[in-house]
Amino acid sequence: MPAENATPSRLLDPAALMRIRSLEMRARIVVEGFWSGIHRSPYHGFSAEFSEYRQYAPGDDVRHIDWRVFARSDRYFIKKFEDETNLRCQLLVDGSRSMMYGSDPAVTKHHYAATLAATLACFLSRQGDAVGVTRFDDKVRDYLPPRNRPGHLRRLMLALEKPPEGRTTDLGGPLERVAQMHGRRGMFILLTDLLAPLDILESRLGFLRARGHEVLVFQILDPRELDFGFEDAAQFTDLESGRQQFIDPEEARAAYRQRLEAHLATAGAICQRAGIDYYLSPTDRPLDLALFDLLTSRSHRAARPSRRNANLGKAS
């Protein structure tokens, strides 16, 4: 992705970032670094393609120019009013015990997912968009609806800081439940390791898309889970079931990688068929790149004609 190559010097190492105890502070640091990188990179006007600003046009009231954006981008943009901004985003965060794993104990999948969710919430809230969070395992554990009001972001942070407790992951039930609670069109961002059966994932994600929602999926995995780079034979424990198995990595590595690659390919194919943007996010990937992913997804969707408009164009 060009944006990744454009700003390598500013990207924060997640291991260093996780040393900051405050989740909200970590999120703010990532967002500030992202804005700074946007200003210094060739993509400094890219963020304005998102839904919270529109470019100044002759006749607009100059009192509504956002001068902070001008200072960052050297361009004039009008901050959209609440009735112009339709984005309502629900962050769906996996709270199952498999998210507790981390080859670096300071950077577990849970820490990474919580920080990524907090970063997205902080970024969207700053743009005036409504953000909510759902924590789930085999059922919905915490639910905060999308809001943009004083104190709401802090409530999101407190929910995200809760440790994973679920012994199993069931993507089907929670996705169906959340879809039923959201009548208005919005955006759903799923943050999970997807280490669960995928047989009903397609129907649930397809249901969200059929209701007009935008959906992004961030699959969060530890680097060791991707390459199975263990060296010594050892007793491995399933964090959800507690089942233990003695494994020699040298003997198991090839078969493990083959099964994992098939699982990742299936997840990617399911998302592609449903018209969903899918991103594999190892826990050593700088978190501000997820903001580029978000903006890229929004920009591409804005450039695509709607299915209804496309049909009207054919009819004419």
VOGU-3710 file (C-alpha; in Angstrom, 3 decimals, decimal comma):
1> mpaenatpsr> 0,000/0,000/0,000  1,616/3,342/-0,979  0,741/5,040/2,297  2,758/2,477/4,243  5,870/3,287/2,254  5,275/7,027/2,403  5,799/7,517/6,119  7,911/4,697/7,579  9,954/6,951/9,873  6,997/8,088/11,960
11> lldpaalmri> 5,252/4,776/12,592  5,100/3,761/16,222  6,287/0,364/17,364  3,325/-1,312/19,132  5,695/-2,785/21,730  6,832/0,724/22,704  3,311/2,096/22,557  1,943/-0,562/24,933  4,296/0,645/27,659  1,910/3,567/28,095
21> rslemrariv> -0,634/2,390/30,646  -3,457/4,728/29,656  -5,476/3,316/26,754  -6,848/6,746/25,893  -3,348/8,241/25,849  -2,128/5,486/23,500  -5,015/6,194/21,155  -4,380/9,940/21,171  -0,686/9,449/20,429  -1,516/7,296/17,406
31> vegfwsgihr> -4,072/9,790/16,102  -1,722/12,760/16,582  1,052/10,866/14,826  -1,313/10,062/11,996  -2,300/13,721/11,537  1,347/14,747/11,636  2,247/12,163/9,019  -0,633/13,240/6,793  0,696/16,813/6,882  4,243/15,779/5,978
41> spyhgfsaef> 3,370/13,194/3,338  2,152/13,532/-0,274  -1,210/12,338/1,048  -1,809/15,380/3,263  -5,131/16,113/1,576  -6,271/12,492/1,590  -8,053/12,665/4,929  -10,432/15,279/3,586  -11,942/12,628/1,327  -13,496/11,181/4,453
51> seyrqyapgd> -17,068/12,067/5,321  -16,505/14,665/8,028  -15,238/17,562/5,846  -16,018/18,986/2,462  -13,853/21,333/0,451  -14,652/25,044/0,630  -16,660/26,365/-2,314  -17,369/29,989/-3,294  -20,436/31,162/-1,414  -19,760/29,114/1,732
61> dvrhidwrvf> -19,713/31,053/4,979  -16,031/31,620/5,844  -16,964/31,415/9,531  -17,371/27,668/9,073  -13,831/27,067/7,768  -11,933/24,668/10,017  -8,673/26,539/10,561  -7,012/23,607/12,314  -7,425/21,523/9,187  -6,115/24,446/7,142
71> arsdryfikk> -3,011/24,594/9,365  -2,382/20,900/8,726  -3,170/20,734/5,035  -2,882/24,276/3,610  -6,346/23,804/2,127  -9,727/25,223/3,046  -12,333/22,780/4,303  -15,772/23,261/5,799  -16,625/21,161/8,836  -19,820/19,311/8,112
81> fedetnlrcq> -22,724/19,934/10,442  -24,350/17,071/12,330  -27,167/16,807/9,808  -24,608/16,499/6,995  -22,666/13,693/8,657  -24,393/10,321/8,607  -21,604/8,101/9,870  -22,535/6,008/12,869  -19,812/3,474/13,650  -20,089/0,423/15,888
91> llvdgsrsmm> -16,822/-1,234/16,920  -17,235/-4,988/17,448  -14,387/-6,247/19,649  -13,673/-9,916/20,328  -13,567/-10,567/24,078  -12,825/-14,285/24,014  -9,848/-15,713/25,889  -7,952/-16,529/22,708  -7,339/-12,768/22,491  -5,181/-13,003/25,641
101> ygsdpavtkh> -2,339/-14,610/23,709  0,828/-12,673/22,973  4,327/-13,922/22,207  5,286/-10,617/23,840  3,189/-10,501/27,035  3,026/-6,690/26,760  1,427/-6,894/23,303  -1,341/-9,452/23,465  -4,042/-9,562/20,819  -6,377/-8,063/23,406
111> hyaatlaatl> -4,040/-5,118/24,048  -3,649/-4,549/20,335  -7,373/-4,831/19,545  -8,345/-2,534/22,424  -5,776/0,059/21,368  -6,844/-0,169/17,735  -10,514/0,198/18,693  -9,682/3,139/20,973  -7,669/4,766/18,175  -10,521/4,429/15,693
121> acflsrqgda> -12,997/5,756/18,277  -10,780/8,722/19,096  -10,251/9,541/15,430  -13,923/9,302/14,474  -15,072/11,229/17,540  -12,756/14,075/16,651  -14,451/14,253/13,276  -17,850/14,610/14,896  -19,021/11,082/14,106  -20,953/8,845/16,476
131> vgvtrfddkv> -19,061/5,802/17,772  -20,197/2,842/19,858  -18,605/-0,392/21,016  -19,746/-3,985/21,429  -17,639/-6,543/23,291  -18,537/-10,147/22,579  -17,445/-13,756/22,860  -20,237/-16,293/22,344  -22,724/-13,549/23,218  -22,799/-9,771/23,550
141> rdylpprnrp> -21,130/-8,803/26,852  -21,023/-5,014/26,649  -22,934/-2,692/24,373  -22,641/1,082/24,055  -24,621/2,583/21,154  -23,024/5,139/18,825  -22,889/8,576/20,421  -20,869/11,750/20,134  -21,266/13,668/23,341  -19,115/14,692/26,338
151> ghlrrlmlal> -18,065/11,723/28,441  -19,038/9,073/25,883  -15,480/8,460/24,651  -14,355/7,828/28,214  -17,107/5,238/28,651  -15,865/3,501/25,487  -12,333/3,388/26,876  -13,519/1,822/30,131  -15,397/-0,882/28,218  -12,394/-1,626/26,015
161> ekppegrttd> -10,082/-1,986/29,017  -12,035/-4,965/30,365  -10,060/-8,230/30,093  -11,245/-11,055/27,799  -13,241/-13,657/29,697  -15,229/-15,647/27,142  -14,280/-19,298/26,809  -15,603/-19,615/23,269  -15,993/-17,402/20,227  -19,282/-17,396/18,345
171> lggplervaq> -19,348/-14,798/15,593  -22,839/-15,692/14,440  -24,970/-14,855/17,465  -23,381/-11,510/18,387  -23,325/-10,273/14,774  -26,981/-11,141/14,349  -27,897/-9,470/17,645  -26,042/-6,251/16,849  -27,537/-6,073/13,361  -31,015/-6,264/14,882
181> mhgrrgmfil> -30,239/-3,333/17,182  -29,147/-1,020/14,368  -31,896/0,123/12,046  -30,097/3,158/10,632  -27,324/2,633/8,123  -23,849/2,877/9,518  -20,429/1,294/9,676  -19,417/-1,839/11,563  -15,749/-2,547/12,267  -15,033/-6,085/13,460
191> ltdllapldi> -11,802/-6,635/15,413  -11,131/-10,317/16,076  -8,601/-13,078/15,583  -11,269/-15,031/13,651  -10,029/-18,225/15,268  -13,466/-19,780/15,116  -15,470/-21,779/12,591  -16,269/-19,604/9,588  -19,290/-21,504/8,282  -21,869/-18,923/9,388
201> lesrlgflra> -19,646/-15,853/9,066  -20,645/-15,233/5,458  -24,380/-15,203/6,147  -24,024/-12,851/9,142  -21,739/-10,409/7,359  -23,943/-10,627/4,288  -26,937/-9,760/6,472  -25,197/-6,572/7,632  -24,338/-5,619/4,068  -27,881/-6,352/2,877
211> rghevlvfqi> -29,149/-3,828/5,433  -26,948/-1,184/3,830  -24,157/-1,130/6,428  -20,493/-0,679/5,565  -18,346/-3,375/7,153  -14,602/-3,616/7,768  -12,848/-6,624/9,262  -9,485/-6,467/11,019  -8,162/-9,952/11,721  -5,675/-9,616/14,563
221> ldpreldfgf> -3,044/-12,309/14,990  0,255/-12,590/16,809  3,333/-12,991/14,553  4,003/-16,374/16,168  0,525/-17,511/15,180  1,314/-16,584/11,582  4,717/-18,246/11,240  4,574/-20,736/14,135  8,103/-19,622/14,923  8,471/-21,678/18,072
231> edaaqftdle> 11,706/-23,586/18,520  11,403/-26,011/21,403  8,927/-28,822/21,873  6,537/-27,853/24,642  3,098/-28,275/26,167  0,681/-25,919/24,381  -2,541/-24,835/26,115  -5,750/-23,724/24,423  -6,658/-20,493/26,224  -10,386/-21,008/25,703
241> sgrqqfidpe> -10,905/-24,707/26,348  -7,887/-25,310/28,601  -6,983/-28,391/26,551  -3,251/-29,172/26,528  -1,193/-30,876/23,857  2,508/-31,620/23,569  3,797/-30,318/20,222  7,143/-30,444/18,464  7,166/-27,240/16,327  9,570/-28,683/13,766
251> earaayrqrl> 7,192/-31,531/13,003  3,961/-29,504/13,208  5,008/-26,271/11,463  4,325/-27,211/7,839  0,879/-28,660/8,502  0,001/-25,738/10,802  0,938/-23,139/8,214  -0,999/-24,950/5,522  -4,161/-25,024/7,646  -3,743/-21,399/8,716
261> eahlatagai> -3,229/-20,201/5,142  -6,406/-22,035/4,125  -8,286/-20,416/7,034  -7,021/-16,923/6,119  -7,867/-17,457/2,463  -11,395/-18,529/3,394  -11,882/-15,464/5,616  -10,630/-13,167/2,863  -12,837/-14,805/0,245  -15,924/-14,544/2,466
271> cqragidyyl> -15,326/-10,820/2,927  -14,672/-10,271/-0,762  -17,912/-11,979/-1,774  -19,839/-9,861/0,724  -18,254/-6,611/-0,467  -16,361/-6,159/2,801  -12,857/-4,762/3,209  -10,632/-7,260/5,036  -7,277/-6,456/6,653  -4,869/-8,865/8,292
281> sptdrpldla> -3,299/-7,000/11,228  -0,402/-8,712/13,013  0,224/-7,258/16,465  3,575/-5,830/15,356  1,918/-3,688/12,655  1,863/0,060/13,465  -1,637/1,001/14,501  -1,847/4,234/12,543  -1,807/2,189/9,355  -5,307/1,074/10,331
291> lfdlltsrsh> -6,403/4,689/9,963  -5,090/4,615/6,402  -7,055/1,397/5,919  -10,199/3,097/7,205  -9,785/6,141/4,989  -8,907/4,018/1,969  -12,022/1,928/2,472  -14,229/5,001/2,846  -12,638/6,695/-0,144  -13,079/3,679/-2,410
301> raarpsrrna> -16,694/3,214/-1,354  -17,454/6,889/-1,949  -16,036/6,575/-5,468  -18,191/3,563/-6,298  -21,673/4,282/-7,678  -24,423/2,741/-5,614  -26,119/-0,341/-7,026  -29,323/1,667/-7,439  -27,543/4,479/-9,303  -25,727/2,001/-11,497
311> nlgkas> -29,022/0,403/-12,470  -30,536/3,807/-13,251  -27,559/4,583/-15,444  -28,077/1,367/-17,418  -31,771/2,042/-17,792  -31,131/5,453/-19,293
//
